[in-house]
Amino acid sequence: MKIGSIDLGERPVFLAPMEDVTDISFRLMCKRFGADMVYTEFVSSDALIRNVNKTQQKLNVSDDERPVAIQIYGKDVDLDSDRTLIIGDI
C-alpha cells in the first residue's frame, strides 16, 4: 500500500487517532511494536490559529515515529484548508 510516495508494505498496521491516548510516547511505543503508521490526537483547526498550547503539544512529532498523520477537524472548510499550511512543515 502506498500513500503518495510512502510505501507502507503489503498489509500495513495503522494506529487509529484517539483523543487523550495517542500522544507522542504512545505513538512511539506502537511504532516499536510494529505499527507502520501512527496518527496524532485530533487537532482543532481553530486552536491552531489561536496557538493553543495543548494543541501545539499534540503536534510534537519525533523522527522515530514517521510516517505520522495529523487529523485536523473544524467547521469552516474554506479556512481549514489554509490552516493546514500551519502544520505543513512538521
Secondary structure as a PSIPRED ss2 file (coil, helix, strand):
# PSIPRED VFORMAT (PSIPRED V4.0)

   1 M C   1.000  0.000  0.000
   2 K E   0.000  0.000  1.000
   3 I E   0.000  0.000  1.000
   4 G C   1.000  0.000  0.000
   5 S C   1.000  0.000  0.000
   6 I E   0.000  0.000  1.000
   7 D E   0.000  0.000  1.000
   8 L C   1.000  0.000  0.000
   9 G C   1.000  0.000  0.000
  10 E C   1.000  0.000  0.000
  11 R C   1.000  0.000  0.000
  12 P C   1.000  0.000  0.000
  13 V C   1.000  0.000  0.000
  14 F E   0.000  0.000  1.000
  15 L C   1.000  0.000  0.000
  16 A C   1.000  0.000  0.000
  17 P C   1.000  0.000  0.000
  18 M C   1.000  0.000  0.000
  19 E C   1.000  0.000  0.000
  20 D C   1.000  0.000  0.000
  21 V C   1.000  0.000  0.000
  22 T C   1.000  0.000  0.000
  23 D C   1.000  0.000  0.000
  24 I H   0.000  1.000  0.000
  25 S H   0.000  1.000  0.000
  26 F H   0.000  1.000  0.000
  27 R H   0.000  1.000  0.000
  28 L H   0.000  1.000  0.000
  29 M H   0.000  1.000  0.000
  30 C H   0.000  1.000  0.000
  31 K H   0.000  1.000  0.000
  32 R H   0.000  1.000  0.000
  33 F C   1.000  0.000  0.000
  34 G C   1.000  0.000  0.000
  35 A C   1.000  0.000  0.000
  36 D C   1.000  0.000  0.000
  37 M E   0.000  0.000  1.000
  38 V E   0.000  0.000  1.000
  39 Y E   0.000  0.000  1.000
  40 T C   1.000  0.000  0.000
  41 E C   1.000  0.000  0.000
  42 F C   1.000  0.000  0.000
  43 V E   0.000  0.000  1.000
  44 S E   0.000  0.000  1.000
  45 S H   0.000  1.000  0.000
  46 D H   0.000  1.000  0.000
  47 A H   0.000  1.000  0.000
  48 L H   0.000  1.000  0.000
  49 I H   0.000  1.000  0.000
  50 R H   0.000  1.000  0.000
  51 N C   1.000  0.000  0.000
  52 V C   1.000  0.000  0.000
  53 N H   0.000  1.000  0.000
  54 K H   0.000  1.000  0.000
  55 T H   0.000  1.000  0.000
  56 Q H   0.000  1.000  0.000
  57 Q H   0.000  1.000  0.000
  58 K H   0.000  1.000  0.000
  59 L C   1.000  0.000  0.000
  60 N C   1.000  0.000  0.000
  61 V C   1.000  0.000  0.000
  62 S C   1.000  0.000  0.000
  63 D H   0.000  1.000  0.000
  64 D H   0.000  1.000  0.000
  65 E H   0.000  1.000  0.000
  66 R C   1.000  0.000  0.000
  67 P C   1.000  0.000  0.000
  68 V E   0.000  0.000  1.000
  69 A E   0.000  0.000  1.000
  70 I C   1.000  0.000  0.000
  71 Q C   1.000  0.000  0.000
  72 I E   0.000  0.000  1.000
  73 Y E   0.000  0.000  1.000
  74 G C   1.000  0.000  0.000
  75 K C   1.000  0.000  0.000
  76 D C   1.000  0.000  0.000
  77 V H   0.000  1.000  0.000
  78 D H   0.000  1.000  0.000
  79 L H   0.000  1.000  0.000
  80 D H   0.000  1.000  0.000
  81 S H   0.000  1.000  0.000
  82 D H   0.000  1.000  0.000
  83 R H   0.000  1.000  0.000
  84 T H   0.000  1.000  0.000
  85 L H   0.000  1.000  0.000
  86 I H   0.000  1.000  0.000
  87 I H   0.000  1.000  0.000
  88 G C   1.000  0.000  0.000
  89 D C   1.000  0.000  0.000
  90 I C   1.000  0.000  0.000
